[in-house]
């Protein structure tokens, strides 16, 4: 039963189509209207009834990988064929035809062809591009199609624009490409001999030129060895002549053209002027003692010269070179260290050469001996120039500069050191130590100082902390500057010694302006910097400290085990820092306080103290109660709370967030409820509680005072003791 032809009951061919254009069938070519759409499809690109679209380009086999367009896959890939054609010659009487050779290029990207005829000398016909690059149609009756890759083969004829070409051969790339494509190539055929070319070759061979100039190919040597120069140090002894003396020379041998150039080195204050060159660049003959006169050396010799009024001047060159003068010139194989060179009668001795010259002789001639020749006498010692003692005016550097020059210059500072050790971000490059004054005065004994050493210029500054009811005003105690070591004379010739970074360490005693200071402690940055640069600071080198401990005798080792047994009754393997410090001080093993501190820091474990959440909330509410404006700097809060503008210190905020953290997530509702000092007011805190909390946080941040020392690991690394926590350390035997 057939359905009625109504909408919805029949298949619509237009569904899914997006092209409804109509092809253009008429166009203008050179101003003439033509029908150009005989093979064009209908509406939307659909073929008309009985119409077949011929392929426009060659069909290439699809390779493995992505399908790329031909102009990308075959970019810059060209097939090259050798071809020839036979043409009738009507202009010459003795020639009936000529064989012309061509090169056919087939461009794979768009099936275009180009025919080029190589240049042939004295052929009488123009050469070059015969057919410009274009798509070449097939001969009639298939002139509506174009040549593609399957029309190309060897030993066959091709008709290109009514000219018949015979394809003779192809290159290796073309052969491999067509073979992989499945094309069976025919055997190549040789091109027949061209009568015109054979006649030209015969005439050229029978010609005897009147001026047979020689061709010397020096371009290859120039291109291979351009800018390559051998350098030798030479010596010429001219002491026997009047007012003569030894001369130091530098010989340059140019590998590009085998020429030699000699320069003279004039010593300062020698009484001689510096000449331009000792020998200008030219070829150096071996046995010549005098320079040739102008015109004496020529490339060719003239045998006969005659003058004619009718024909002008004529001359005949000597082709047999009967009167030619040949000079044997020096080459690179004649030059060696210790050898002699005849420079126009002057005996020059080669004493040494540079590294490039040595490598040249080593790679080309296999020479390995390049021992320099000693020709100079012992160098006269310069008379000593004692430096006068310091006169007391200005600094020592200024006084020394006035002795070195007539016009004194400002002493130069170490700018590279300043740039490397200057403050950069969090790296201050300043070593800070806490010190006290060593004196019998009870007032000065309690004064606390901060000694800062600036690594950028080795300067020292001393600052005194202000203390309540001490009777001493705090502030700057010593202006920043370089400090001399004590015990040096003021007026002396040698430069004074200044304090260096290695002189400052915990336990050291320094003298500043006749005041004795002892360094008691250092901040965390200073300790970390010294341990990081242990090669520069021997007091912070753990390897040196362990070496000193390994040199302890057996008696002191037994004392260490007994002391540890008493200091660790619960056998945990850890002892307090103060006990460890007392042990190291009592051993008398030449360890300073700084070395003991570094050793304790290396084998320490922090004491984690459980903070009171209620106390932290009370301190946080007290801070928020005082700072109700909401104006905060970026240094006071963490980035996670910048949007909330919480005016809390970083340490307090970090501790609070760690308590309210559940894994990687934080309950902000509970956190905000806890710090709300208006709705959930916590009891008031005293200033002592705030100070206690700040001290606890500071002690947890770093330092060895609040840590325990893992003495079991220390004994294992130093003495090889394996401490059993369940056994008595006094009975533990050394392994």
RONU-119436 format. One record per residue (C-alpha): residue number from 0; x, y, z. Coordinates in Angstrom, 1 decimal. Layout:
! residues N
NUM; X; Y; Z
...
***
This chain:
! residues 735
0; 0.0; 0.0; 0.0
1; 1.6; 3.3; -1.1
2; 1.4; 6.3; 1.2
3; 0.1; 9.6; -0.2
4; 2.8; 12.1; -1.2
5; 2.3; 14.3; 1.7
6; 4.7; 16.1; 4.1
7; 6.0; 13.6; 6.6
8; 5.3; 10.5; 4.4
9; 8.3; 10.9; 2.0
10; 12.0; 11.2; 2.6
11; 13.3; 14.7; 2.2
12; 16.7; 14.7; 0.5
13; 17.5; 18.2; 1.7
14; 17.6; 17.2; 5.4
15; 21.1; 17.6; 6.8
16; 22.5; 19.6; 3.9
17; 24.1; 22.9; 4.4
18; 25.2; 23.8; 0.8
19; 22.6; 25.1; -1.7
20; 24.8; 27.2; -4.0
21; 24.7; 26.9; -7.7
22; 28.0; 26.4; -9.7
23; 29.1; 29.2; -12.0
24; 29.1; 28.0; -15.7
25; 30.1; 31.3; -17.4
26; 33.2; 33.5; -17.0
27; 35.3; 36.0; -18.8
28; 38.8; 35.0; -20.0
29; 40.9; 37.8; -21.5
30; 37.7; 39.8; -22.1
31; 35.9; 37.0; -24.0
32; 32.8; 35.3; -22.4
33; 33.3; 31.5; -22.2
34; 31.4; 28.5; -21.0
35; 33.6; 27.1; -18.2
36; 31.1; 25.0; -16.3
37; 30.7; 21.9; -18.5
38; 32.0; 19.7; -15.8
39; 30.8; 21.5; -12.8
40; 28.2; 19.9; -10.5
41; 24.6; 21.0; -9.8
42; 23.1; 22.7; -6.8
43; 25.0; 22.0; -3.6
44; 27.7; 20.1; -5.3
45; 25.6; 17.2; -6.4
46; 26.4; 15.5; -9.7
47; 24.0; 15.9; -12.6
48; 22.6; 12.9; -14.4
49; 25.3; 11.1; -16.4
50; 28.1; 13.4; -15.0
51; 31.4; 12.0; -13.7
52; 33.9; 14.1; -11.9
53; 37.5; 13.3; -12.9
54; 40.1; 13.5; -10.2
55; 41.8; 16.9; -10.2
56; 45.1; 15.7; -8.5
57; 46.9; 12.5; -8.1
58; 45.6; 9.9; -5.7
59; 48.2; 9.3; -3.1
60; 48.2; 6.2; -0.8
61; 47.2; 6.9; 2.7
62; 49.9; 6.3; 5.2
63; 49.7; 5.4; 8.9
64; 48.9; 8.4; 11.1
65; 46.8; 11.5; 10.6
66; 45.4; 12.4; 7.1
67; 47.2; 15.5; 6.1
68; 46.5; 17.6; 3.0
69; 48.9; 17.1; 0.1
70; 50.4; 20.6; 0.4
71; 51.4; 19.8; 4.0
72; 52.4; 16.1; 3.6
73; 54.5; 16.7; 0.4
74; 55.8; 20.2; 1.0
75; 59.2; 20.7; -0.6
76; 59.2; 17.2; -2.1
77; 60.0; 17.2; -5.8
78; 60.6; 14.3; -8.3
79; 63.5; 15.0; -10.7
80; 63.8; 13.3; -14.1
81; 66.5; 13.6; -16.8
82; 65.1; 13.8; -20.3
83; 66.2; 14.7; -23.8
84; 64.6; 15.6; -27.1
85; 65.7; 15.6; -30.7
86; 65.3; 18.7; -32.8
87; 66.0; 19.3; -36.5
88; 68.7; 21.8; -37.2
89; 68.1; 23.9; -40.4
90; 70.5; 26.8; -39.7
91; 73.8; 24.9; -39.8
92; 75.1; 23.2; -43.0
93; 77.0; 20.4; -41.3
94; 74.3; 19.5; -38.7
95; 71.0; 17.8; -39.3
96; 69.8; 17.6; -35.7
97; 70.7; 18.4; -32.1
98; 70.1; 16.6; -28.9
99; 68.9; 18.9; -26.1
100; 69.0; 17.7; -22.5
101; 66.4; 18.8; -19.9
102; 65.5; 18.3; -16.3
103; 61.8; 17.7; -15.5
104; 60.7; 18.6; -12.0
105; 57.3; 17.2; -10.7
106; 56.0; 18.9; -7.5
107; 54.1; 16.5; -5.4
108; 52.1; 19.0; -3.5
109; 50.0; 20.3; -6.4
110; 50.9; 18.1; -9.5
111; 52.7; 21.0; -11.2
112; 55.7; 20.5; -13.5
113; 58.7; 22.5; -14.5
114; 61.1; 21.9; -17.4
115; 64.6; 23.4; -17.2
116; 67.4; 23.1; -19.7
117; 70.9; 23.3; -18.1
118; 73.4; 25.8; -19.6
119; 75.6; 24.4; -22.4
120; 78.6; 26.4; -23.4
121; 78.7; 27.9; -26.9
122; 75.5; 26.1; -27.9
123; 74.0; 29.1; -29.7
124; 70.6; 28.5; -28.2
125; 69.0; 30.2; -25.1
126; 68.8; 28.0; -22.0
127; 67.0; 28.1; -18.7
128; 63.4; 27.5; -17.9
129; 61.5; 26.1; -20.9
130; 58.2; 25.5; -19.2
131; 57.4; 27.4; -16.1
132; 55.9; 25.7; -13.1
133; 52.3; 24.8; -13.9
134; 49.9; 21.9; -14.4
135; 50.6; 20.5; -17.9
136; 47.7; 19.0; -19.8
137; 47.8; 15.6; -21.6
138; 48.1; 15.6; -25.4
139; 44.9; 15.5; -27.4
140; 42.4; 14.0; -27.3
141; 42.9; 13.9; -23.5
142; 43.8; 17.5; -23.2
143; 41.0; 18.0; -20.6
144; 43.2; 16.1; -18.1
145; 46.5; 16.9; -16.6
146; 49.7; 14.9; -16.0
147; 49.8; 13.2; -12.6
148; 52.3; 10.9; -10.9
149; 51.1; 7.8; -12.6
150; 52.0; 9.2; -16.0
151; 55.7; 9.3; -15.2
152; 58.1; 6.5; -15.9
153; 61.5; 5.9; -17.4
154; 62.3; 5.0; -21.0
155; 59.1; 6.5; -22.3
156; 58.1; 9.6; -24.2
157; 56.1; 12.5; -22.9
158; 54.4; 15.2; -25.0
159; 54.5; 18.6; -23.2
160; 52.9; 21.3; -25.3
161; 53.6; 19.6; -28.6
162; 57.2; 18.9; -27.8
163; 58.2; 15.2; -27.3
164; 60.6; 14.4; -24.5
165; 62.2; 11.1; -23.7
166; 62.6; 10.4; -20.0
167; 66.0; 8.8; -19.6
168; 66.8; 8.6; -15.9
169; 65.8; 9.9; -12.4
170; 67.5; 10.5; -9.0
171; 67.5; 8.2; -6.1
172; 64.6; 10.0; -4.2
173; 62.3; 9.7; -7.2
174; 63.2; 6.1; -7.7
175; 62.4; 5.2; -4.1
176; 59.2; 7.2; -4.0
177; 57.8; 5.6; -7.1
178; 58.8; 2.2; -6.0
179; 57.1; 2.5; -2.7
180; 54.0; 3.8; -4.6
181; 53.8; 0.6; -6.6
182; 55.1; 2.0; -9.9
183; 57.3; -0.5; -11.8
184; 60.1; 1.6; -13.3
185; 61.7; 0.8; -16.6
186; 65.4; 0.6; -17.1
187; 67.2; 3.9; -17.7
188; 68.4; 4.7; -21.1
189; 71.5; 6.8; -22.0
190; 71.0; 10.0; -23.9
191; 72.4; 9.9; -27.5
192; 75.5; 11.9; -28.3
193; 74.9; 15.4; -29.5
194; 76.8; 16.1; -32.8
195; 77.1; 19.8; -32.0
196; 78.6; 19.2; -28.5
197; 81.1; 16.6; -30.0
198; 82.2; 19.1; -32.6
199; 82.8; 21.8; -29.9
200; 84.8; 19.4; -27.8
201; 86.9; 18.4; -30.8
202; 87.6; 22.1; -31.7
203; 88.5; 23.0; -28.1
204; 90.9; 20.1; -27.7
205; 92.7; 21.1; -31.0
206; 93.1; 24.7; -30.0
207; 96.5; 25.9; -28.7
208; 96.2; 29.1; -26.8
209; 98.8; 31.8; -27.2
210; 98.6; 32.7; -23.5
211; 98.3; 29.5; -21.5
212; 97.7; 31.0; -18.1
213; 97.9; 28.6; -15.2
214; 95.0; 28.2; -12.9
215; 95.9; 27.9; -9.2
216; 92.9; 26.8; -7.2
217; 93.4; 28.5; -3.7
218; 89.7; 28.9; -2.9
219; 89.4; 25.5; -1.2
220; 92.3; 26.2; 1.1
221; 90.9; 29.6; 1.9
222; 87.5; 28.2; 2.7
223; 88.8; 25.4; 4.8
224; 91.4; 27.3; 6.9
225; 90.1; 30.9; 6.9
226; 90.7; 32.7; 10.2
227; 93.0; 29.8; 11.3
228; 96.4; 31.2; 12.4
229; 99.4; 29.5; 14.0
230; 101.1; 31.5; 16.7
231; 104.7; 31.0; 17.7
232; 106.9; 32.9; 20.2
233; 110.3; 33.6; 18.6
234; 113.7; 35.0; 19.6
235; 116.3; 36.8; 17.5
236; 119.7; 37.5; 19.0
237; 121.2; 40.7; 17.5
238; 123.8; 41.2; 20.2
239; 126.8; 40.9; 17.9
240; 125.8; 44.0; 15.8
241; 126.5; 47.6; 16.9
242; 123.9; 48.7; 19.5
243; 122.2; 45.4; 19.0
244; 120.3; 43.5; 21.7
245; 117.9; 40.4; 21.8
246; 114.5; 40.8; 20.2
247; 111.3; 39.0; 21.2
248; 109.1; 38.2; 18.2
249; 105.7; 36.7; 17.5
250; 105.3; 34.7; 14.3
251; 101.9; 34.3; 12.7
252; 101.4; 31.6; 10.1
253; 98.2; 31.9; 8.1
254; 96.9; 28.5; 7.0
255; 94.5; 30.0; 4.5
256; 97.4; 31.1; 2.1
257; 100.7; 29.9; 3.7
258; 101.8; 33.4; 4.4
259; 103.9; 34.6; 7.4
260; 103.7; 37.7; 9.5
261; 106.2; 38.6; 12.3
262; 105.6; 41.2; 15.0
263; 108.1; 42.5; 17.5
264; 107.3; 42.8; 21.2
265; 108.9; 45.9; 22.8
266; 109.4; 45.8; 26.5
267; 108.5; 48.9; 28.5
268; 111.3; 51.4; 29.0
269; 113.6; 49.6; 26.6
270; 114.5; 52.7; 24.6
271; 113.0; 51.4; 21.4
272; 110.1; 52.6; 19.4
273; 107.4; 50.1; 18.6
274; 107.5; 49.4; 14.9
275; 104.4; 48.6; 12.8
276; 105.6; 45.1; 11.8
277; 108.9; 43.3; 11.8
278; 107.8; 41.4; 8.6
279; 104.7; 42.2; 6.6
280; 102.4; 39.4; 5.7
281; 103.9; 37.5; 2.7
282; 105.4; 34.1; 1.8
283; 108.8; 33.5; 3.4
284; 111.4; 31.8; 1.3
285; 113.8; 29.4; 2.9
286; 117.2; 30.3; 1.5
287; 116.9; 33.9; 0.4
288; 119.1; 36.4; 2.3
289; 118.1; 39.6; 0.4
290; 114.8; 41.0; -0.7
291; 114.0; 40.7; -4.5
292; 114.0; 43.8; -6.6
293; 110.7; 45.0; -8.0
294; 110.0; 43.1; -11.2
295; 112.6; 40.4; -10.5
296; 109.9; 38.0; -9.4
297; 107.0; 37.5; -11.9
298; 104.4; 34.9; -12.4
299; 105.3; 34.4; -16.1
300; 108.4; 35.2; -18.2
301; 108.1; 37.2; -21.5
302; 110.3; 35.7; -24.2
303; 110.0; 38.2; -27.0
304; 108.7; 41.8; -27.2
305; 108.4; 43.7; -30.5
306; 106.7; 46.8; -31.6
307; 104.7; 47.1; -34.9
308; 103.1; 50.3; -36.3
309; 100.3; 48.3; -37.8
310; 99.6; 45.6; -35.2
311; 100.7; 47.4; -32.0
312; 102.8; 45.9; -29.3
313; 103.0; 42.1; -29.1
314; 104.6; 39.8; -26.6
315; 104.9; 36.0; -26.2
316; 104.9; 34.3; -22.8
317; 107.2; 31.5; -21.8
318; 104.9; 28.4; -21.6
319; 107.9; 26.1; -20.7
320; 109.0; 28.4; -17.9
321; 112.6; 28.4; -18.9
322; 113.4; 31.6; -17.1
323; 111.1; 31.2; -14.1
324; 112.6; 31.7; -10.6
325; 111.1; 29.3; -8.0
326; 111.7; 30.0; -4.3
327; 111.1; 27.2; -1.8
328; 108.9; 28.9; 0.8
329; 108.2; 27.9; 4.4
330; 105.0; 25.8; 5.1
331; 103.5; 24.7; 8.4
332; 105.4; 21.4; 8.6
333; 108.7; 23.4; 8.6
334; 107.9; 25.2; 11.8
335; 108.4; 23.5; 15.2
336; 109.3; 24.5; 18.7
337; 113.1; 24.7; 19.0
338; 113.6; 25.0; 15.2
339; 115.2; 27.9; 13.3
340; 113.6; 30.1; 10.6
341; 115.6; 32.1; 8.1
342; 113.9; 35.5; 7.9
343; 115.8; 37.1; 5.0
344; 119.2; 36.3; 6.5
345; 118.2; 36.7; 10.2
346; 118.4; 33.6; 12.4
347; 115.1; 33.4; 14.3
348; 114.6; 30.6; 16.9
349; 111.1; 29.4; 17.7
350; 110.7; 29.0; 21.5
351; 107.0; 28.3; 22.2
352; 103.5; 28.2; 20.6
353; 99.9; 28.5; 21.8
354; 97.3; 25.8; 22.4
355; 95.7; 26.1; 19.0
356; 99.0; 25.5; 17.3
357; 99.7; 22.5; 19.5
358; 96.4; 21.0; 18.6
359; 97.0; 21.6; 14.9
360; 100.3; 19.7; 14.9
361; 99.0; 17.0; 17.2
362; 96.0; 16.2; 14.9
363; 97.7; 16.7; 11.5
364; 101.3; 15.5; 12.1
365; 101.0; 13.5; 15.3
366; 103.6; 15.6; 17.2
367; 103.3; 15.5; 21.0
368; 106.6; 17.2; 22.1
369; 106.1; 20.9; 22.7
370; 108.7; 21.6; 25.4
371; 109.3; 25.4; 25.5
372; 112.8; 26.6; 24.9
373; 114.4; 28.6; 27.7
374; 116.3; 31.5; 26.2
375; 115.8; 34.2; 28.9
376; 118.1; 34.7; 31.8
377; 116.9; 34.9; 35.4
378; 114.6; 37.8; 35.9
379; 116.1; 40.6; 38.0
380; 114.3; 41.0; 41.3
381; 112.5; 44.2; 41.7
382; 113.9; 46.3; 44.6
383; 111.7; 46.2; 47.6
384; 109.3; 49.2; 48.1
385; 108.7; 49.4; 51.8
386; 105.5; 51.0; 52.9
387; 105.9; 53.9; 55.3
388; 104.2; 53.5; 58.6
389; 100.7; 54.9; 59.2
390; 100.8; 58.6; 60.0
391; 97.4; 58.8; 61.8
392; 95.6; 61.0; 59.2
393; 92.5; 59.4; 57.8
394; 92.2; 55.7; 57.5
395; 95.0; 53.3; 56.8
396; 93.7; 52.6; 53.3
397; 93.7; 56.3; 52.5
398; 97.3; 56.7; 53.7
399; 98.4; 53.7; 51.7
400; 96.7; 55.1; 48.5
401; 98.7; 58.3; 48.8
402; 101.9; 56.3; 48.8
403; 101.0; 54.2; 45.7
404; 100.0; 57.1; 43.4
405; 100.9; 60.7; 42.9
406; 97.2; 61.4; 42.6
407; 95.5; 59.4; 45.4
408; 92.3; 57.5; 44.5
409; 89.5; 56.5; 46.8
410; 90.0; 53.0; 48.2
411; 87.9; 50.5; 46.2
412; 85.4; 48.4; 48.1
413; 84.5; 44.8; 47.3
414; 81.5; 45.5; 45.2
415; 80.9; 41.9; 44.2
416; 80.8; 40.9; 47.9
417; 78.4; 43.7; 48.7
418; 76.0; 42.6; 45.9
419; 76.2; 38.9; 47.0
420; 75.8; 39.5; 50.8
421; 73.4; 42.5; 50.8
422; 69.9; 42.1; 52.1
423; 67.7; 40.3; 49.6
424; 64.1; 39.6; 50.7
425; 64.2; 37.4; 53.9
426; 67.9; 36.9; 53.6
427; 69.3; 39.7; 55.7
428; 73.0; 38.4; 55.7
429; 73.4; 39.8; 59.2
430; 74.7; 37.7; 62.1
431; 73.1; 38.7; 65.4
432; 74.5; 37.6; 68.8
433; 73.4; 38.3; 72.4
434; 76.3; 39.4; 74.5
435; 77.2; 40.7; 78.0
436; 80.1; 42.8; 79.2
437; 82.8; 40.9; 81.1
438; 83.6; 43.3; 84.0
439; 83.7; 43.4; 87.8
440; 81.2; 46.3; 87.8
441; 77.9; 44.9; 89.0
442; 75.9; 47.4; 86.9
443; 77.7; 46.8; 83.7
444; 77.6; 43.0; 84.3
445; 73.8; 43.0; 83.9
446; 73.7; 45.0; 80.7
447; 72.5; 43.1; 77.6
448; 73.9; 43.9; 74.1
449; 73.1; 42.8; 70.6
450; 76.2; 42.5; 68.4
451; 75.4; 42.5; 64.7
452; 77.9; 41.5; 62.0
453; 77.1; 42.7; 58.5
454; 78.5; 40.2; 55.9
455; 78.2; 42.7; 53.0
456; 81.2; 44.8; 54.3
457; 82.4; 43.0; 57.4
458; 81.2; 45.8; 59.6
459; 80.1; 45.5; 63.3
460; 77.4; 47.3; 65.1
461; 76.6; 47.0; 68.9
462; 73.1; 47.9; 70.3
463; 72.2; 47.9; 73.9
464; 68.7; 46.8; 75.0
465; 66.9; 49.1; 77.4
466; 66.1; 47.6; 80.8
467; 63.8; 49.0; 83.4
468; 65.3; 50.4; 86.6
469; 68.8; 49.6; 85.4
470; 70.1; 53.2; 85.5
471; 71.6; 52.8; 82.0
472; 70.0; 54.2; 78.8
473; 69.8; 51.7; 76.0
474; 70.4; 52.4; 72.3
475; 73.4; 52.5; 70.0
476; 76.5; 51.5; 71.8
477; 79.0; 51.2; 68.9
478; 78.5; 52.8; 65.5
479; 78.5; 50.4; 62.6
480; 82.0; 50.0; 61.1
481; 84.9; 47.7; 60.8
482; 86.5; 47.0; 64.2
483; 90.2; 46.3; 64.6
484; 91.4; 43.4; 66.6
485; 93.1; 44.3; 69.9
486; 96.8; 44.2; 70.6
487; 98.0; 45.9; 67.4
488; 100.3; 48.9; 67.1
489; 98.7; 52.1; 65.8
490; 101.6; 53.4; 63.7
491; 102.9; 50.5; 61.6
492; 103.6; 49.6; 58.0
493; 101.5; 46.4; 57.8
494; 97.7; 46.7; 57.4
495; 95.7; 46.2; 60.5
496; 93.6; 43.0; 61.1
497; 89.9; 43.4; 61.5
498; 87.3; 41.1; 63.0
499; 86.0; 38.5; 60.5
500; 82.8; 36.4; 60.6
501; 84.8; 33.4; 61.8
502; 85.8; 35.3; 65.0
503; 82.1; 35.6; 66.2
504; 80.5; 32.5; 67.7
505; 78.7; 31.6; 70.9
506; 81.2; 31.6; 73.7
507; 83.8; 33.8; 72.0
508; 85.3; 36.8; 73.8
509; 85.7; 40.1; 71.9
510; 87.2; 43.4; 72.7
511; 85.5; 46.5; 71.3
512; 87.0; 49.9; 72.3
513; 88.8; 48.3; 75.3
514; 85.5; 46.8; 76.4
515; 85.4; 43.0; 76.9
516; 82.2; 41.2; 75.6
517; 81.3; 37.6; 75.7
518; 78.8; 36.1; 73.2
519; 76.1; 34.2; 75.0
520; 73.6; 33.2; 72.3
521; 72.6; 33.8; 68.7
522; 69.3; 34.0; 66.9
523; 67.9; 31.3; 64.7
524; 68.9; 32.9; 61.4
525; 72.5; 33.2; 62.5
526; 72.7; 29.6; 63.6
527; 71.1; 28.3; 60.4
528; 73.3; 30.5; 58.3
529; 76.5; 29.3; 60.0
530; 75.4; 25.6; 59.7
531; 74.4; 26.1; 56.0
532; 77.9; 27.5; 55.3
533; 79.8; 25.1; 57.5
534; 82.9; 25.3; 55.2
535; 83.3; 29.0; 56.1
536; 82.6; 28.6; 59.8
537; 84.6; 25.9; 61.5
538; 82.6; 26.3; 64.8
539; 79.5; 25.2; 63.0
540; 81.0; 22.2; 61.1
541; 79.4; 19.0; 62.5
542; 82.2; 16.9; 60.9
543; 84.9; 18.7; 62.9
544; 82.9; 18.4; 66.1
545; 82.4; 14.7; 65.7
546; 86.1; 14.2; 64.9
547; 87.0; 15.9; 68.3
548; 84.6; 13.6; 70.1
549; 86.0; 10.5; 68.5
550; 89.5; 11.4; 69.9
551; 88.3; 11.0; 73.5
552; 90.0; 8.3; 75.5
553; 88.4; 5.2; 76.9
554; 88.2; 6.6; 80.5
555; 86.1; 9.6; 79.4
556; 83.9; 7.3; 77.4
557; 83.1; 5.3; 80.5
558; 82.3; 8.6; 82.3
559; 79.9; 9.5; 79.5
560; 78.0; 6.2; 79.9
561; 77.7; 6.7; 83.7
562; 76.5; 10.3; 83.3
563; 73.9; 9.3; 80.7
564; 72.7; 6.5; 83.0
565; 72.1; 9.0; 85.8
566; 70.6; 11.7; 83.5
567; 68.1; 9.3; 81.8
568; 66.7; 7.0; 84.6
569; 63.6; 6.1; 82.5
570; 65.9; 4.9; 79.6
571; 64.1; 7.0; 76.9
572; 67.3; 7.8; 74.9
573; 66.8; 11.5; 75.4
574; 68.3; 14.0; 77.9
575; 67.6; 17.7; 78.5
576; 69.8; 20.2; 76.7
577; 71.2; 21.6; 80.0
578; 72.3; 18.2; 81.1
579; 74.0; 17.6; 77.8
580; 75.7; 21.0; 77.9
581; 77.0; 20.3; 81.4
582; 78.3; 16.9; 80.2
583; 80.2; 18.4; 77.2
584; 81.7; 21.2; 79.4
585; 82.9; 18.7; 82.0
586; 84.7; 16.5; 79.5
587; 87.3; 19.1; 78.7
588; 87.4; 18.0; 75.0
589; 88.2; 21.5; 73.6
590; 84.6; 22.1; 72.5
591; 83.4; 25.6; 72.5
592; 79.9; 26.7; 73.6
593; 78.9; 27.2; 69.9
594; 80.1; 23.7; 69.0
595; 78.1; 22.2; 71.8
596; 75.0; 24.2; 70.7
597; 75.4; 23.0; 67.1
598; 75.9; 19.4; 68.2
599; 72.7; 19.6; 70.4
600; 70.8; 21.1; 67.5
601; 71.8; 18.3; 65.2
602; 70.7; 15.6; 67.7
603; 67.7; 17.2; 69.2
604; 64.0; 16.7; 69.4
605; 61.5; 19.5; 70.1
606; 59.3; 19.3; 73.2
607; 55.7; 19.6; 71.9
608; 53.7; 21.4; 74.6
609; 50.0; 21.2; 74.4
610; 48.5; 24.7; 74.2
611; 45.4; 25.7; 76.1
612; 42.6; 26.5; 73.6
613; 40.8; 28.6; 76.2
614; 43.8; 30.7; 76.8
615; 44.4; 31.2; 73.1
616; 40.8; 32.3; 72.6
617; 41.0; 34.7; 75.5
618; 44.2; 36.2; 74.1
619; 42.6; 36.4; 70.6
620; 39.5; 38.2; 72.0
621; 41.6; 40.6; 73.9
622; 43.6; 41.5; 70.8
623; 40.3; 41.9; 68.8
624; 38.8; 44.0; 71.5
625; 41.7; 46.5; 71.3
626; 41.7; 46.6; 67.5
627; 38.1; 47.3; 66.5
628; 39.0; 49.4; 63.5
629; 39.7; 46.5; 61.1
630; 42.8; 48.2; 59.6
631; 45.5; 45.5; 59.3
632; 48.8; 45.1; 57.4
633; 49.5; 42.1; 55.2
634; 52.2; 40.9; 57.7
635; 49.8; 40.4; 60.6
636; 47.5; 37.8; 59.1
637; 47.7; 34.8; 56.9
638; 46.4; 34.8; 53.3
639; 43.5; 32.5; 54.2
640; 42.0; 35.2; 56.6
641; 42.7; 38.3; 54.5
642; 39.1; 38.5; 53.4
643; 37.9; 38.5; 57.1
644; 40.4; 41.2; 58.1
645; 41.3; 39.5; 61.4
646; 43.8; 41.7; 63.4
647; 45.6; 38.8; 65.0
648; 49.3; 38.1; 65.2
649; 50.7; 35.4; 62.8
650; 51.7; 33.1; 65.6
651; 48.4; 33.3; 67.4
652; 46.4; 32.9; 64.1
653; 48.5; 29.9; 63.1
654; 48.0; 28.2; 66.5
655; 44.2; 28.8; 66.4
656; 43.8; 27.5; 62.9
657; 45.7; 24.4; 63.7
658; 43.4; 23.6; 66.6
659; 40.2; 24.2; 64.6
660; 41.6; 22.2; 61.6
661; 40.1; 18.8; 60.7
662; 42.5; 17.4; 58.2
663; 42.8; 19.9; 55.3
664; 39.4; 21.5; 56.1
665; 38.6; 24.2; 58.7
666; 35.2; 24.8; 60.4
667; 35.0; 28.5; 60.0
668; 31.6; 28.7; 61.9
669; 33.2; 27.2; 65.0
670; 36.3; 29.4; 64.5
671; 34.3; 32.6; 64.2
672; 32.1; 31.7; 67.1
673; 35.1; 31.1; 69.3
674; 36.8; 34.4; 68.5
675; 33.5; 36.5; 68.7
676; 34.4; 38.6; 71.8
677; 31.0; 40.3; 71.8
678; 28.6; 37.3; 71.9
679; 30.9; 34.7; 73.4
680; 33.0; 36.8; 75.8
681; 35.8; 34.9; 77.4
682; 37.2; 35.8; 80.9
683; 39.6; 38.6; 81.0
684; 43.3; 37.7; 80.8
685; 46.1; 39.3; 82.6
686; 49.3; 40.8; 80.9
687; 51.3; 38.0; 82.5
688; 49.2; 35.4; 80.6
689; 49.7; 37.2; 77.3
690; 53.4; 37.3; 77.9
691; 53.5; 33.6; 78.9
692; 51.7; 32.7; 75.7
693; 54.1; 34.7; 73.6
694; 57.1; 33.1; 75.3
695; 55.7; 29.6; 74.8
696; 55.2; 30.2; 71.1
697; 58.6; 31.7; 70.7
698; 60.3; 28.8; 72.5
699; 58.5; 26.3; 70.2
700; 59.7; 28.1; 67.1
701; 63.3; 27.2; 67.5
702; 66.4; 27.0; 69.8
703; 68.0; 24.1; 71.6
704; 67.0; 25.2; 75.1
705; 63.5; 23.8; 74.8
706; 64.6; 20.6; 73.1
707; 65.9; 17.2; 74.2
708; 69.1; 15.6; 72.8
709; 69.0; 12.2; 71.3
710; 72.1; 10.9; 73.0
711; 71.6; 7.3; 71.7
712; 72.0; 8.4; 68.1
713; 74.9; 10.6; 69.0
714; 76.8; 7.7; 70.7
715; 76.0; 5.4; 67.8
716; 77.6; 7.8; 65.3
717; 80.5; 8.9; 67.4
718; 81.6; 5.9; 69.4
719; 79.6; 3.1; 67.7
720; 77.6; 2.4; 70.9
721; 74.2; 0.8; 70.3
722; 72.2; 1.9; 73.3
723; 69.4; -0.5; 74.3
724; 66.5; 1.5; 76.0
725; 65.7; -1.5; 78.1
726; 69.3; -2.1; 79.3
727; 71.6; -0.2; 81.6
728; 73.9; 2.2; 79.6
729; 76.7; 1.7; 82.1
730; 77.0; -2.0; 81.1
731; 76.6; -1.4; 77.4
732; 79.8; -2.6; 75.6
733; 81.3; -0.8; 72.7
734; 80.6; -2.4; 69.4
***
